């Protein structure tokens, strides 16, 4: 039997056919530190009290939120390695050998398919890495605790791929670095879920915290736009593109919202899920054909290979 709850089972629970306490979780007393943490995560991410109680009673921390933690550790490790190799930690992207790394997406090397994903392990500098790491840990880890590594990993990776493909279509001469596509997919999905379930979300100071999250995202996006428009330290290759952020947002408010709105239910049973999967597939196919044919047809002058 599937471990995902059906709508009829949810209704049965609502009618009292379960062992959970009838009072709200916030009224529970004498909880341990770990129980309070689980309750806090439930109220941060889930809009329905029935879902919060289900999560609180069923969560075992096995497996732990390994995906976001592993991705973060890898990003930090690659950054430190590059910092030592280049002898530069602030604005690494201005170093003349930065783009020679085989992980960076570069328009001249777009045929190397792994670069559409591995660019997340390269960051423009410690200021770029720091904000991305903070955002993906503060948002990504609680979401993974609730929805699991598979679903959150799916949103993150599709945001990353959509970001690099969006750059290859909309900003064709620019390289791409950083995990902002995945980070923005998670945050956009979470914020959209809060807005769509405003009355049900019981997290404290939600308006203030949404404002802070939007300010942080705007600062990071503004930094990326400034860097893209700033004269390159090694012309004729421009600085990295900011379009990956927008690709991540597009994934977050489509696929991501469907994932977060259907806690413990089969995504394949949701019509919107298939609509957005079809839209994402069409975009990927379009981007692939664009990369194969458009660069030649437009006779675009690309920066030289690194």
C-alpha positions as CSV (number, residue, x, y, z in Angstrom):
1,X,0.0,0.0,0.0
2,X,1.1,3.5,-0.7
3,X,2.4,5.5,2.3
4,X,0.7,8.7,0.8
5,X,-2.6,9.7,2.2
6,X,-5.6,9.9,0.0
7,X,-8.3,12.6,0.3
8,X,-10.8,10.1,1.7
9,X,-8.3,9.1,4.3
10,X,-7.8,12.7,5.2
11,X,-11.5,13.2,5.6
12,X,-11.6,10.1,7.9
13,X,-9.0,11.7,10.0
14,X,-10.9,14.9,10.2
15,X,-13.9,13.0,11.5
16,X,-11.8,11.7,14.4
17,X,-10.8,8.3,13.2
18,X,-7.2,8.5,14.4
19,X,-5.2,8.5,17.6
20,X,-4.0,12.1,17.5
21,X,-5.0,14.5,20.3
22,X,-8.0,16.7,19.5
23,X,-6.3,19.8,20.9
24,X,-4.0,22.1,18.9
25,X,-0.3,21.3,19.0
26,X,0.4,24.8,20.5
27,X,-1.5,23.7,23.6
28,X,0.7,20.7,24.2
29,X,2.7,21.1,27.4
30,X,5.8,19.4,28.8
31,X,7.5,18.8,25.4
32,X,11.2,18.0,25.0
33,X,13.5,20.2,23.0
34,X,13.3,17.9,20.0
35,X,9.5,17.8,20.2
36,X,9.3,21.6,20.3
37,X,11.6,21.8,17.2
38,X,9.4,19.4,15.3
39,X,6.3,21.4,16.3
40,X,8.0,24.6,15.2
41,X,8.9,23.1,11.8
42,X,5.3,21.9,11.4
43,X,3.9,25.4,12.1
44,X,6.5,27.0,9.8
45,X,5.7,24.9,6.7
46,X,2.2,23.3,6.9
47,X,-1.1,25.3,6.6
48,X,-3.5,22.7,8.0
49,X,-3.7,21.7,11.7
50,X,-4.5,18.1,10.7
51,X,-1.3,18.0,8.6
52,X,0.7,19.5,11.4
53,X,-0.5,16.9,13.9
54,X,0.1,14.1,11.4
55,X,3.6,15.3,10.8
56,X,4.3,15.8,14.5
57,X,3.2,12.3,15.4
58,X,4.9,10.5,12.5
59,X,8.2,12.3,12.1
60,X,11.2,10.2,13.3
61,X,14.2,12.1,11.9
62,X,15.1,8.9,9.9
63,X,16.4,9.8,7.4
64,X,17.6,13.3,8.5
65,X,17.5,16.2,6.1
66,X,20.6,15.0,4.3
67,X,20.1,16.5,0.9
68,X,20.3,20.2,1.7
69,X,23.1,19.6,4.2
70,X,25.1,17.6,1.7
71,X,24.6,20.2,-1.1
72,X,25.6,23.0,1.3
73,X,28.8,21.2,2.5
74,X,29.8,20.5,-1.1
75,X,29.3,24.1,-2.1
76,X,31.4,25.3,0.8
77,X,34.1,22.7,0.2
78,X,34.4,23.6,-3.5
79,X,34.5,27.3,-2.7
80,X,37.3,26.9,-0.1
81,X,39.2,24.7,-2.6
82,X,38.9,27.4,-5.3
83,X,39.7,30.1,-2.8
84,X,43.0,28.4,-1.9
85,X,43.8,27.6,-5.5
86,X,43.1,31.1,-6.8
87,X,44.3,32.8,-3.6
88,X,41.1,34.9,-3.6
89,X,37.9,34.6,-1.6
90,X,36.1,37.9,-2.3
91,X,34.8,38.3,-5.9
92,X,36.5,35.2,-7.1
93,X,34.8,35.6,-10.4
94,X,37.2,38.5,-11.2
95,X,40.2,36.2,-11.2
96,X,41.5,35.5,-14.7
97,X,41.5,31.7,-14.2
98,X,38.1,31.5,-12.5
99,X,36.2,30.4,-15.7
100,X,38.8,27.7,-16.5
101,X,37.1,25.5,-13.9
102,X,35.3,22.5,-15.5
103,X,32.2,23.0,-13.3
104,X,31.2,26.5,-14.6
105,X,28.6,26.9,-17.3
106,X,30.2,28.7,-20.3
107,X,28.3,29.4,-23.5
108,X,31.3,28.2,-25.6
109,X,31.2,24.9,-23.7
110,X,27.4,24.4,-23.6
111,X,27.7,21.0,-25.3
112,X,29.2,19.7,-22.0
113,X,25.9,18.8,-20.5
114,X,27.1,18.4,-16.9
115,X,27.8,22.2,-16.7
116,X,24.1,22.9,-16.7
117,X,24.0,21.4,-13.2
118,X,27.5,21.6,-11.7
119,X,27.7,25.4,-11.9
120,X,26.0,25.4,-8.5
121,X,29.3,24.4,-6.9
122,X,31.0,27.6,-8.1
123,X,30.2,31.0,-6.6
124,X,31.2,34.5,-7.5
125,X,32.7,35.2,-4.0
126,X,32.2,34.7,-0.3
127,X,29.4,37.2,-0.3
128,X,27.5,35.2,-3.0
129,X,28.1,31.9,-1.2
130,X,27.2,33.2,2.2
131,X,23.7,34.5,1.3
132,X,22.9,31.4,-0.7
133,X,24.0,29.0,2.0
134,X,22.1,30.9,4.7
135,X,18.9,31.0,2.7
136,X,18.9,27.4,1.6
137,X,19.6,26.1,5.1
138,X,17.0,28.3,6.8
139,X,14.3,27.4,4.2
140,X,15.5,24.2,2.6
141,X,16.2,22.1,5.8
142,X,12.7,22.6,7.4
143,X,11.1,21.9,4.0
144,X,13.1,18.7,3.6
145,X,12.2,17.6,7.2
146,X,8.5,17.9,6.2
147,X,8.4,16.9,2.5
148,X,11.4,14.6,2.3
149,X,14.7,14.7,0.3
150,X,13.1,13.4,-2.9
151,X,10.5,16.1,-3.3
152,X,12.7,19.0,-2.1
153,X,15.6,17.7,-4.1
154,X,13.4,17.6,-7.2
155,X,12.4,21.2,-6.7
156,X,16.0,22.3,-6.1
157,X,17.5,20.4,-9.1
158,X,14.8,21.5,-11.5
159,X,15.3,25.1,-10.4
160,X,19.0,24.7,-11.0
161,X,18.6,23.2,-14.5
162,X,15.9,25.8,-15.4
163,X,18.2,28.6,-14.3
164,X,21.1,27.5,-16.6
165,X,18.8,26.8,-19.5
166,X,17.1,30.2,-19.1
167,X,20.5,31.8,-19.3
168,X,21.4,29.9,-22.5
169,X,18.2,31.2,-24.0
170,X,17.9,34.8,-22.7
171,X,21.5,35.8,-21.9
172,X,23.4,33.8,-24.5
173,X,26.8,35.2,-24.1
174,X,27.1,35.0,-20.3
175,X,28.5,32.2,-18.0
176,X,26.6,31.0,-15.0
177,X,27.8,30.3,-11.4
178,X,26.1,29.8,-8.0
179,X,23.2,27.9,-6.6
180,X,20.7,30.7,-6.8
181,X,18.4,28.9,-9.2
182,X,17.8,26.1,-6.7
183,X,17.6,28.5,-3.7
184,X,15.2,30.8,-5.4
185,X,13.0,27.8,-6.5
186,X,12.7,26.7,-2.8
187,X,12.1,30.2,-1.4
188,X,9.6,31.2,-4.1
189,X,7.6,28.0,-3.6
190,X,7.6,28.5,0.2
191,X,6.6,32.1,0.0
192,X,3.9,31.4,-2.5
193,X,2.6,28.6,-0.4
194,X,2.4,31.0,2.6
195,X,0.5,33.6,0.6
196,X,-1.9,31.1,-0.9
197,X,-2.6,29.7,2.6
198,X,-2.3,32.9,4.6
199,X,-5.0,32.3,7.1
200,X,-3.9,28.7,7.8
201,X,-0.2,29.4,8.3
202,X,0.4,30.0,12.0
203,X,4.1,30.8,11.9
204,X,5.0,33.8,14.1
205,X,5.6,37.3,12.5
206,X,4.9,35.8,9.0
207,X,4.5,39.2,7.4
208,X,7.7,40.6,8.8
209,X,9.6,37.4,7.9
210,X,8.2,37.4,4.4
211,X,9.4,41.0,4.1
212,X,12.9,40.1,5.3
213,X,13.1,37.1,2.9
214,X,12.0,39.3,0.0
215,X,14.6,41.9,1.0
216,X,17.4,39.3,1.1
217,X,16.3,37.9,-2.3
218,X,16.2,41.4,-3.7
219,X,19.7,42.2,-2.4
220,X,21.1,39.0,-3.9
221,X,19.4,39.6,-7.2
222,X,20.5,43.2,-7.2
223,X,24.1,42.1,-6.6
224,X,23.8,39.7,-9.5
225,X,22.4,42.4,-11.8
226,X,25.2,44.8,-10.8
227,X,27.9,42.3,-11.3
228,X,26.5,41.3,-14.8
229,X,26.4,45.0,-15.9
230,X,29.8,45.8,-14.4
231,X,32.7,45.9,-16.9
232,X,34.4,42.5,-16.9
233,X,37.9,42.2,-15.5
234,X,38.8,39.9,-18.4
235,X,37.0,41.1,-21.6
236,X,35.5,40.1,-23.9
237,X,33.9,37.5,-21.6
238,X,31.1,39.2,-19.4
239,X,30.4,38.5,-15.8
240,X,28.0,35.7,-14.8
241,X,24.3,36.2,-15.7
242,X,21.5,36.9,-13.3
243,X,18.8,35.2,-15.4
244,X,19.3,31.9,-13.4
245,X,17.5,33.5,-10.5
246,X,14.4,34.1,-12.6
247,X,14.4,30.5,-13.9
248,X,14.5,29.3,-10.3
249,X,11.5,31.6,-9.4
250,X,9.5,30.2,-12.3
251,X,10.0,26.7,-11.1
252,X,9.2,27.6,-7.5
253,X,5.8,29.2,-8.3
254,X,4.8,26.3,-10.5
255,X,6.2,22.8,-9.7
256,X,7.4,23.9,-6.2
257,X,4.0,25.2,-5.1
258,X,2.3,21.9,-6.2
259,X,4.8,19.9,-4.2
260,X,4.4,22.0,-1.0
261,X,0.6,22.1,-1.2
262,X,0.3,18.4,-1.4
263,X,1.9,17.1,1.8
264,X,1.9,13.3,2.0
265,X,-0.3,13.0,-1.1
266,X,0.6,11.5,-4.4
267,X,1.7,14.1,-6.8
268,X,0.7,12.0,-9.8
269,X,-2.9,12.3,-8.6
270,X,-2.8,16.1,-9.0
271,X,-3.8,17.6,-12.3
272,X,-1.8,20.7,-11.8
273,X,1.3,18.6,-11.3
274,X,1.0,17.1,-14.8
275,X,0.3,20.5,-16.3
276,X,3.5,22.0,-14.8
277,X,5.5,18.9,-15.6
278,X,4.4,19.2,-19.2
279,X,5.3,22.9,-19.2
280,X,8.7,22.2,-17.8
281,X,9.4,19.5,-20.3
282,X,8.4,21.7,-23.2
283,X,10.7,24.4,-21.9
284,X,13.6,22.0,-21.6
285,X,13.1,20.6,-25.1
286,X,12.8,24.2,-26.5
287,X,16.0,25.2,-24.7
288,X,17.9,22.1,-26.0
289,X,16.9,22.8,-29.6
290,X,17.7,26.5,-29.0
291,X,21.2,25.6,-27.9
292,X,21.7,23.3,-30.9
293,X,20.4,25.6,-33.6
294,X,19.9,29.3,-32.5
295,X,23.5,30.1,-31.8
296,X,24.5,29.2,-35.3
297,X,21.4,30.8,-37.0
298,X,21.8,34.1,-35.1
299,X,25.5,34.2,-35.9
300,X,26.1,35.3,-32.4
301,X,29.6,36.4,-31.3
302,X,30.4,34.4,-28.2
303,X,33.3,35.1,-25.8
304,X,36.3,32.9,-26.4
305,X,36.6,29.6,-24.5
306,X,38.3,30.0,-21.1
